[in-house]
């Protein structure tokens, strides 16, 4: 880095000095790690920040985002912030972004019409990274950009002013762009984007589902039960985590199987009565009665693989219910769930080695001694968030 500082001093002398101090304090390797670009692939996305508000900068750095875009005339701001945190400043200059060493980091294009988007091209030396600022933002250009660069080695970042805009760019045509530049002056937008990435990360992790043994089955009376229709199709073994107590949620399969009674509804989970808990993103729970169109839930399969799904519709109807209780071996704790007493409602069974095996047991065929899957977690909740406190639920 010392060999590169003369060019930095020539272009941005004040920032160069601050980087020299940063190198001495943290060491060259630490600075390189902090300022390196996030590799772009289908799972990991790059986030850069474009702001002039110190609180936004601080919130971004605290969440691991260190690359900041500045207009060429705001070297003073880059210098000030470099004294507060380890940041990697890049500057807009003549259709490109340059770093503190005056090296080209990415091409930079402002596009205000479909014609400009169609004609947009970059030179070979700029092909590594491209930042696109759609002045007339809309969804279709996001899809067009993804289609245009799909299969290339170019990482495309789109300037976004809200978390919802960023989400569209990151998910357009399923694969999305390589990243986003958040141009915001509101700390809330940074927090919302971090929450979005936390939910994305959950999809890559397995839930530790536990085998439980059915100990009691009882037909009860009528109750208001909730059908949850999501905007995705589910496969056998997939469903929602539902339970009367948050400490133990049963994996209730979707109506994805054909039966003699009704056609397959692979988008639907007949989930249980209005009081029951259901797992939602962020390690939280929600009451089934609180779900509505646009809310998110966690879909889980027999192996514990989870994904996020959007609720498209919720139906509450009065139906006959059945009480199911279960226990985990070596535990005295009892877990329960109430479900509609119908052949199309089933609990998912644990996997037992390879080969053909049943994935679900209809509640109408359920017997004491059958094995089902549970998610065990803390029972005390406040607004769906797990808390540490004494609680007794029966």
HELIX and SHEET records of a PDB file:
HELIX    1   1 UNK A    2  UNK A    4  5                                   3    
HELIX    2   2 UNK A    5  UNK A   11  1                                   7    
HELIX    3   3 UNK A   13  UNK A   26  1                                  14    
HELIX    4   4 UNK A   28  UNK A   35  1                                   8    
HELIX    5   5 UNK A   54  UNK A   62  1                                   9    
HELIX    6   6 UNK A   75  UNK A   82  1                                   8    
HELIX    7   7 UNK A  114  UNK A  119  1                                   6    
HELIX    8   8 UNK A  124  UNK A  126  5                                   3    
HELIX    9   9 UNK A  139  UNK A  149  1                                  11    
HELIX   10  10 UNK A  163  UNK A  171  1                                   9    
HELIX   11  11 UNK A  187  UNK A  203  1                                  17    
HELIX   12  12 UNK A  288  UNK A  290  5                                   3    
SHEET    1   A 9 UNK A  46  UNK A  50  0                                        
SHEET    2   A 9 UNK A  67  UNK A  71  1                                        
SHEET    3   A 9 UNK A  88  UNK A  92  1                                        
SHEET    4   A 9 UNK A  96  UNK A  98 -1                                        
SHEET    5   A 9 UNK A 104  UNK A 111 -1                                        
SHEET    6   A 9 UNK A 129  UNK A 134  1                                        
SHEET    7   A 9 UNK A 155  UNK A 160  1                                        
SHEET    8   A 9 UNK A 179  UNK A 183  1                                        
SHEET    9   A 9 UNK A  46  UNK A  50  1                                        
SHEET    1   B 7 UNK A 268  UNK A 273  0                                        
SHEET    2   B 7 UNK A 209  UNK A 230 -1                                        
SHEET    3   B 7 UNK A 306  UNK A 327 -1                                        
SHEET    4   B 7 UNK A 296  UNK A 300 -1                                        
SHEET    5   B 7 UNK A 239  UNK A 245 -1                                        
SHEET    6   B 7 UNK A 248  UNK A 253 -1                                        
SHEET    7   B 7 UNK A 371  UNK A 376 -1                                        
SHEET    1   C 4 UNK A 268  UNK A 273  0                                        
SHEET    2   C 4 UNK A 209  UNK A 230 -1                                        
SHEET    3   C 4 UNK A 306  UNK A 327 -1                                        
SHEET    4   C 4 UNK A 334  UNK A 340 -1                                        
SHEET    1   D 7 UNK A 268  UNK A 273  0                                        
SHEET    2   D 7 UNK A 209  UNK A 230 -1                                        
SHEET    3   D 7 UNK A 306  UNK A 327 -1                                        
SHEET    4   D 7 UNK A 296  UNK A 300 -1                                        
SHEET    5   D 7 UNK A 239  UNK A 245 -1                                        
SHEET    6   D 7 UNK A 277  UNK A 280 -1                                        
SHEET    7   D 7 UNK A 284  UNK A 287 -1                                        
SHEET    1   E 2 UNK A 346  UNK A 348  0                                        
SHEET    2   E 2 UNK A 360  UNK A 362 -1                                        
SHEET    1   F 2 UNK A 381  UNK A 382  0                                        
SHEET    2   F 2 UNK A 385  UNK A 386 -1                                        
END                                                                             
